[in-house]
Amino acid sequence: MLEKIKKLIDVKSIITLSLTLVYCVMTLKGQMQNEFLTIYTTIIAFYFGTQYQKNTNMEYKKSE
């Protein structure tokens, strides 16, 4: 449990969580802009892509 909390404190997670919060606020206020949506989508894709790659590498090392 403590390890999961430590992982949330890295820079990628802080940026992703803060951008998600901004996205939610902008959507609720009806102020969504295409530029922000493009940047947000790119960052989210990068974040989940790197997490997937990290998990895949860890599973590969465990199976060896």
Secondary structure as GFF3:
##gff-version 3
##sequence-region A 1 64
A	DSSP	alpha_helix	2	8	.	.	.	ID=ss1
A	DSSP	alpha_helix	11	29	.	.	.	ID=ss2
A	DSSP	alpha_helix	34	63	.	.	.	ID=ss3
###
